[in-house]
Amino acid sequence: MAKRKTKKKGKDILKWPRIILPILFAVYLVAFQFWIAPKSEASWVTYFLVENGFLLTLAFCVLMTLLSVRKWQFFLVWILLTGGEIFIAGRPSFGSRPVDAPAKTLRVLTYNVAHYNIDRPAAIQVMRDSQADLIFIQEACKLDSQKEEGEALCKELKGYTFVVSSTNMILSKHPIKLERSLDVPTKWPVKQYPQAMVTTPLGKIRVMCVHMEPSWVGGFPPQFSEYIPVISKVVQDRRAQVDLLFAALRPSKEPVIMAGDFNGPPGSESLYRISQHFTDCYSATERGFGFTLLPKLPYKRIDYVWTRGLTPLQSEVINSKASDHMPVLTTLGR
């Protein structure tokens, strides 16, 4: 009788890496959720992981999923880890709209128009179509053309008046008075947030247009020697800017609306701090990620309308490619 040949299995040198890598990544996701994101402005490293690491880690998850196709157990593990990465880094909201809407409401639009460098007519049309009572605009003008740009914009949109500080502007259909231009620390020559009082059908409301410090470094890819000191200053400035926002707005006896480009996802340190004292209108009313950056490939929510003393009724991220941000439209009641 002929002996049956047995096929020897080769040693699987990837066995332990396949086991250890998912465990390490799962530990990373847990650390991201409970330590890295809440302390994102502790150093340039944690800031990078929270602000810019999402696409890198997502790409890693997708790559590992593709490499694990022929090993179905590990394939399923990486599918789950990819979902966990999207959920934890994307931080979807689970808000629900109020059942009864009040008779009087206020429509609020916030929009970073990128100095109208992409498509000015389309950006103007977005503002016109929104029929907003208040429009908070970031990168609205150059420092030497504030009045001219504000007057031109009000003429195009009709029915608005404006206040402006540095490159941040607020348009209002209701009487508005500039209270102060809040100077904040920045790597730019100057950065100010206009704080104003608006007399609306809901009563007097204190408003502020915000454009928090971004992780911008000149040149790409940036030189490592330049990146560390610049981002280290960014995290310091962001913490200081939140402190100044609190000092300006928390004592207000009137309701508050604070809107703009906060240059951070919902789980980041500054945004978490703000959420302890103000209501994120999108998270309070909508379900989903609400990404506002970038229109062609949305991957992060950094544009917000915050309030205190008013009731968020509805929010919407408007699908527009007129800027590198998509605008957010919110309806408020009292």
C-alpha positions in Angstrom: 0.0 0.0 0.0 1.4 3.4 -1.0 2.1 5.8 1.8 -0.1 8.9 1.7 2.0 12.0 1.4 1.3 14.6 4.0 1.8 18.2 3.2 3.7 20.1 5.9 2.4 23.5 6.8 4.9 26.2 6.8 5.4 28.3 9.8 3.2 31.3 9.9 5.6 34.1 10.8 2.7 36.7 10.8 0.6 34.8 13.4 1.6 37.0 16.4 1.7 40.3 14.5 -1.9 39.5 13.4 -2.9 39.0 17.0 -0.9 41.8 18.7 -1.6 44.7 16.2 -5.4 44.6 16.7 -4.9 44.5 20.4 -2.5 47.5 20.3 -4.9 49.5 18.1 -7.8 48.7 20.4 -5.8 50.0 23.3 -5.0 53.1 21.3 -8.7 53.7 20.6 -9.5 53.4 24.3 -6.7 55.8 25.2 -7.8 58.2 22.5 -11.4 58.3 23.9 -10.5 58.7 27.6 -7.1 60.4 27.7 -5.7 61.7 24.4 -8.8 63.6 23.2 -9.7 65.2 26.6 -6.0 66.3 26.9 -5.5 67.1 23.2 -3.9 70.5 24.0 -1.5 69.1 26.6 1.3 69.1 24.0 1.9 69.2 20.2 1.8 65.3 20.1 -1.7 64.9 21.5 -2.9 67.9 19.5 -1.6 66.3 16.3 -3.2 62.9 17.1 -6.6 64.5 17.7 -6.6 67.3 15.0 -4.7 65.6 12.2 -4.5 61.9 13.0 -7.9 60.8 12.0 -7.2 60.2 8.3 -3.8 58.5 9.0 -5.3 56.0 11.5 -8.3 55.4 9.3 -6.0 54.7 6.3 -4.1 52.3 8.6 -7.3 50.5 9.5 -8.4 50.2 5.9 -5.0 48.8 4.9 -5.0 46.2 7.7 -8.5 45.2 6.7 -7.4 44.6 3.1 -4.4 42.7 4.2 -6.6 40.5 6.3 -9.1 39.5 3.6 -7.8 35.9 3.4 -7.9 35.4 7.2 -11.6 36.0 7.9 -11.2 36.1 11.7 -8.8 39.0 11.5 -10.7 40.6 8.7 -13.8 40.8 10.9 -11.7 42.2 13.7 -10.3 45.0 11.5 -13.8 45.7 10.2 -14.9 46.3 13.8 -11.8 48.4 14.6 -12.4 50.5 11.5 -15.9 51.2 12.6 -14.6 52.0 16.1 -12.1 54.4 14.6 -14.7 56.3 12.6 -17.1 56.4 15.6 -14.6 57.6 18.2 -12.7 60.1 16.0 -15.7 61.3 14.1 -17.9 61.6 17.3 -21.4 61.5 15.8 -24.1 63.3 17.7 -27.4 61.7 18.8 -29.5 64.8 19.4 -33.3 65.0 19.1 -35.3 68.0 18.0 -37.8 69.6 20.4 -41.4 68.5 19.8 -42.9 72.0 20.2 -41.3 74.9 18.4 -42.0 78.4 19.8 -43.8 81.0 17.6 -40.8 83.3 17.5 -37.5 81.9 16.2 -34.0 83.1 15.1 -32.1 81.7 12.2 -28.3 81.8 12.6 -25.7 81.0 10.0 -21.9 80.5 10.6 -19.6 80.4 7.6 -15.8 80.5 7.0 -15.7 82.0 3.5 -11.9 81.7 3.1 -11.6 85.3 2.0 -14.0 84.4 -0.9 -10.9 82.9 -2.7 -12.9 79.9 -4.1 -16.3 81.1 -5.3 -17.5 84.4 -4.0 -20.9 84.5 -5.9 -21.8 81.1 -4.7 -20.9 82.0 -1.1 -23.0 85.1 -1.3 -25.9 83.0 -2.7 -25.6 80.6 0.3 -26.0 83.5 2.7 -28.9 84.9 0.7 -30.7 81.6 0.5 -30.3 80.9 4.2 -32.6 83.8 5.2 -30.6 84.0 8.4 -31.3 86.7 10.9 -27.6 86.6 12.0 -24.6 85.6 9.9 -21.3 84.9 11.5 -18.5 85.1 8.9 -14.9 84.2 9.4 -12.1 85.2 7.1 -14.6 87.8 5.9 -12.2 90.6 4.9 -8.6 91.9 5.0 -7.5 94.0 7.9 -7.3 97.1 5.6 -10.7 96.7 4.0 -13.1 95.9 6.9 -15.5 98.8 6.3 -15.5 98.5 2.5 -16.2 94.7 2.6 -18.9 95.0 5.2 -20.7 97.7 3.3 -20.4 95.8 0.0 -21.7 92.6 1.6 -24.7 94.4 3.2 -25.5 96.0 -0.1 -25.4 92.7 -1.9 -27.6 90.8 0.7 -29.9 93.8 1.5 -31.5 94.4 4.9 -28.4 93.7 7.1 -26.0 95.9 9.2 -22.6 94.7 10.3 -20.0 94.7 13.0 -16.4 93.6 12.4 -13.2 92.9 14.3 -10.0 91.9 12.4 -11.3 89.3 9.8 -14.4 88.3 11.7 -17.8 89.8 10.9 -21.4 89.6 12.1 -24.3 90.6 9.9 -27.7 91.2 11.5 -31.2 91.9 10.3 -31.9 93.3 13.7 -30.3 96.3 15.5 -26.8 95.4 16.5 -24.2 97.3 18.5 -20.5 96.4 18.9 -19.6 96.1 22.5 -15.9 95.2 22.2 -13.3 93.6 20.0 -11.8 90.8 22.1 -8.1 90.6 21.5 -6.8 87.0 21.7 -3.3 85.5 21.5 -2.3 84.4 18.0 0.6 83.7 15.7 -1.0 86.1 13.2 -0.3 89.8 13.4 -3.7 90.4 15.1 -6.8 88.4 15.9 -10.0 89.8 17.4 -13.5 88.4 18.0 -16.4 90.9 17.7 -18.7 90.9 20.7 -22.0 92.6 20.2 -25.5 93.1 21.5 -28.5 92.3 19.2 -32.1 93.4 19.8 -34.2 90.5 18.4 -37.8 89.3 18.6 -36.5 86.9 21.3 -35.1 89.9 23.3 -31.6 91.1 23.7 -28.9 88.6 22.9 -25.1 88.8 23.3 -23.3 87.4 20.3 -19.6 86.7 19.4 -18.0 85.6 16.2 -15.0 83.2 16.8 -12.2 81.9 14.7 -9.9 79.8 17.0 -6.3 79.1 16.3 -5.7 76.5 13.6 -2.8 74.0 13.2 -1.4 75.9 10.2 2.3 75.6 9.4 3.7 77.2 6.3 4.9 74.9 3.6 4.0 71.2 3.0 5.4 69.0 4.2 6.4 71.2 7.1 9.9 71.1 8.4 9.9 69.2 11.7 12.1 71.8 13.4 9.4 74.4 12.5 6.4 72.2 13.3 7.0 71.6 17.0 7.4 75.2 18.1 4.5 76.4 16.0 2.1 73.8 17.2 3.3 74.2 20.8 2.3 77.8 20.6 -1.1 76.8 18.9 -2.1 74.7 21.9 -1.1 77.4 24.4 -3.1 80.0 22.4 -6.2 77.8 22.1 -6.3 77.3 25.8 -5.9 81.0 26.4 -8.6 81.9 23.8 -11.1 79.7 25.6 -10.2 81.3 28.9 -10.9 84.7 27.3 -14.2 83.5 25.8 -15.3 82.4 29.2 -14.3 85.6 30.9 -16.3 87.6 28.3 -19.4 85.6 27.9 -20.1 83.5 31.1 -21.0 86.6 33.2 -23.7 87.7 30.6 -27.2 88.0 32.0 -28.6 88.0 28.5 -28.7 84.8 26.3 -25.6 84.1 24.4 -24.9 83.0 20.8 -21.2 82.1 20.0 -20.6 80.9 16.5 -17.7 80.4 14.1 -14.8 78.2 13.1 -13.4 76.5 16.2 -10.7 74.5 14.4 -11.3 71.4 16.5 -13.5 68.3 16.6 -16.1 67.8 19.3 -13.9 65.6 21.5 -10.9 68.0 21.6 -10.0 69.7 24.8 -11.1 73.2 24.0 -14.4 72.1 22.5 -15.1 69.8 25.5 -14.4 72.7 27.9 -16.8 74.9 26.0 -19.5 72.2 26.0 -19.5 72.3 29.8 -21.0 75.8 29.8 -22.7 76.2 26.4 -25.0 74.1 24.2 -23.7 72.7 20.9 -26.7 73.3 18.7 -26.0 70.6 16.2 -25.4 67.9 18.8 -28.5 69.0 20.6 -30.8 68.6 17.6 -29.3 66.4 14.9 -28.0 62.8 14.4 -24.8 62.1 12.5 -21.3 63.4 12.1 -22.1 66.9 10.8 -18.7 67.2 9.1 -18.0 70.7 7.8 -14.4 70.3 6.5 -13.7 69.8 3.5 -16.7 70.0 1.1 -15.2 67.6 -1.4 -14.2 65.1 1.2 -15.8 65.9 4.6 -14.0 64.3 7.4 -14.2 66.7 10.5 -16.6 68.9 12.2 -15.0 72.2 13.2 -17.7 74.8 12.6 -20.3 75.3 15.5 -23.1 77.4 16.8 -23.1 77.5 20.6 -25.8 79.0 22.8 -26.8 79.6 26.4 -30.3 80.7 27.4 -31.9 79.8 24.0 -33.3 76.5 22.8 -31.8 74.9 19.7 -34.6 73.7 17.4 -32.9 72.5 14.3 -29.4 72.6 12.6 -28.1 71.8 9.1 -24.8 71.6 7.4 -25.3 73.2 4.0 -23.7 71.3 1.2 -21.8 74.0 -0.6 -18.4 74.0 -2.3 -18.1 77.8 -2.3 -15.4 77.7 0.4 -13.1 75.1 2.1 -15.7 75.0 4.9 -19.4 74.1 4.7 -21.7 76.5 6.5 -23.9 75.6 9.5 -27.5 76.9 9.7 -29.3 76.8 13.1 -32.8 77.7 14.2 -33.1 78.9 17.8 -36.1 79.7 20.0 -36.7 80.8 23.6 
